[in-house]
Amino acid sequence: MPSNTCLDGFEFRDDGFFFDTDGSACVLVGTVEFNDFWNAFDACFSSPLGRKLIYAATDAEEAHLAMTQRAKFGKWFGRRRAEAYLNGRAACMGWGVFQHHRITLPAHDALTVGFLLAHREHLANERLNLEWNQPTSDQISLTLRPNQRAMTAPPPVHALDWLASNGEENRPSNPRLLDLDHRGATLYAGEAKSFFLPVAVVQRLVGDLRGRPIEVDGATTHWELDEAIEDGDLFKAVAHAAHIAYNNTDRLVYLQSRSDWSGHLSLQISDRGFGHVDVIRSILDGDDCTEFLIHSTLPAVVAGTVFGMWCRAHGLRGNVACTMVDGCLRLVVRQPQMNYD
């Protein structure tokens, strides 16, 4: 655990589920990794998604604050206390330093702009028009002006099975020890600059993209999805982006037996709040495939990552089949059959 007290109140569970100080599910993501994921995901759509990400972050954070007692304040008292909580939350989550019209050391431009917009609207109790520019990678300037929209609650999230949880995060679990450290206003996991991403941001973003035309580069991977998986093209886009982000890392996966998967999956999945993965079968045991059972709040993200790990471990391309089983995602990877005709 970190030596500072900034992360006191977070829950890092041994089963791989993470929760912030207010009990909301979150995952730990490297800043470079998220940027790679975002660029790959954005490329699957014909028009840029930057504004979609901003508003997904804003709506997710607004919904979070509406349920958080420490963010509430009255007409005459409590505003300073609420503002201190919001600024502390931004720093502890690794998002950057939030000031009234500025973000310094942002974890990601669009994400942090969305979070700050939610904080400003919460404190002002009114909707705001947003303009922003980023003169350097370490600073974002914002202009916020009132508009005439009513301060209504964010719309509900459409709960896709593969961007949801089967309730395992509510089961008893021991704490997990992590190598986390705040250096000034920046959060590090080991030596990687990182931040905590609320699961609700991904759920809102993907839910709002349902029905949009999607084109996923499937030249090297065939994803076979059970017809019960809703919005399969969106699933493929999320898994593809996670696969690309993992491929851009240099993390080694060295296996001699099926049991060797455990340590690698713990480091890549459970130590970052993405849940846990069981290895049911493996080609290392003479099986014709490797079968994983994914327990996660973001199963499609984990599927793309685990598939990337399989390809790196075996030095092979693979074909993937996915089905939902009792709220979990079953991922089966097979080596493509050679056609000599």
Rosetta blueprint (number, residue, H / E / L):
1 M L
2 P L
3 S L
4 N L
5 T L
6 C L
7 L L
8 D L
9 G L
10 F L
11 E E
12 F E
13 R E
14 D L
15 D L
16 G L
17 F E
18 F E
19 F E
20 D L
21 T L
22 D L
23 G L
24 S L
25 A E
26 C E
27 V E
28 L E
29 V E
30 G E
31 T H
32 V H
33 E H
34 F H
35 N H
36 D H
37 F H
38 W H
39 N H
40 A H
41 F H
42 D H
43 A L
44 C L
45 F L
46 S L
47 S L
48 P L
49 L L
50 G H
51 R H
52 K H
53 L H
54 I H
55 Y H
56 A H
57 A H
58 T H
59 D H
60 A H
61 E H
62 E H
63 A H
64 H H
65 L H
66 A H
67 M L
68 T L
69 Q H
70 R H
71 A H
72 K L
73 F L
74 G L
75 K L
76 W L
77 F L
78 G L
79 R H
80 R H
81 R H
82 A H
83 E H
84 A H
85 Y H
86 L H
87 N H
88 G H
89 R H
90 A H
91 A H
92 C H
93 M L
94 G L
95 W L
96 G L
97 V E
98 F E
99 Q E
100 H L
101 H L
102 R E
103 I E
104 T E
105 L L
106 P L
107 A L
108 H L
109 D H
110 A H
111 L H
112 T H
113 V H
114 G H
115 F H
116 L H
117 L H
118 A H
119 H H
120 R H
121 E H
122 H H
123 L H
124 A H
125 N L
126 E L
127 R L
128 L E
129 N E
130 L E
131 E E
132 W E
133 N E
134 Q E
135 P E
136 T E
137 S L
138 D L
139 Q E
140 I E
141 S E
142 L E
143 T E
144 L E
145 R E
146 P E
147 N L
148 Q L
149 R L
150 A L
151 M L
152 T L
153 A L
154 P L
155 P L
156 P L
157 V L
158 H L
159 A L
160 L L
161 D H
162 W H
163 L H
164 A L
165 S L
166 N L
167 G L
168 E H
169 E H
170 N H
171 R L
172 P L
173 S L
174 N L
175 P E
176 R L
177 L L
178 L L
179 D L
180 L E
181 D E
182 H E
183 R E
184 G L
185 A L
186 T E
187 L E
188 Y E
189 A E
190 G L
191 E L
192 A E
193 K E
194 S E
195 F E
196 F E
197 L E
198 P E
199 V H
200 A H
201 V H
202 V H
203 Q H
204 R H
205 L H
206 V H
207 G H
208 D H
209 L L
210 R L
211 G L
212 R L
213 P L
214 I L
215 E L
216 V L
217 D L
218 G L
219 A L
220 T L
221 T L
222 H E
223 W E
224 E E
225 L E
226 D L
227 E L
228 A L
229 I L
230 E L
231 D L
232 G H
233 D H
234 L H
235 F H
236 K H
237 A H
238 V H
239 A H
240 H H
241 A H
242 A H
243 H H
244 I H
245 A H
246 Y H
247 N H
248 N L
249 T L
250 D L
251 R L
252 L L
253 V L
254 Y L
255 L L
256 Q L
257 S L
258 R H
259 S H
260 D H
261 W H
262 S H
263 G H
264 H H
265 L H
266 S H
267 L H
268 Q H
269 I L
270 S H
271 D H
272 R H
273 G L
274 F E
275 G L
276 H E
277 V E
278 D E
279 V E
280 I E
281 R E
282 S L
283 I H
284 L H
285 D H
286 G L
287 D L
288 D L
289 C L
290 T E
291 E E
292 F E
293 L E
294 I E
295 H E
296 S L
297 T L
298 L L
299 P H
300 A H
301 V H
302 V H
303 A H
304 G H
305 T H
306 V H
307 F H
308 G H
309 M H
310 W H
311 C H
312 R H
313 A H
314 H H
315 G L
316 L L
317 R L
318 G L
319 N E
320 V E
321 A E
322 C E
323 T E
324 M E
325 V E
326 D L
327 G L
328 C E
329 L E
330 R E
331 L E
332 V E
333 V E
334 R E
335 Q L
336 P L
337 Q L
338 M L
339 N L
340 Y L
341 D L
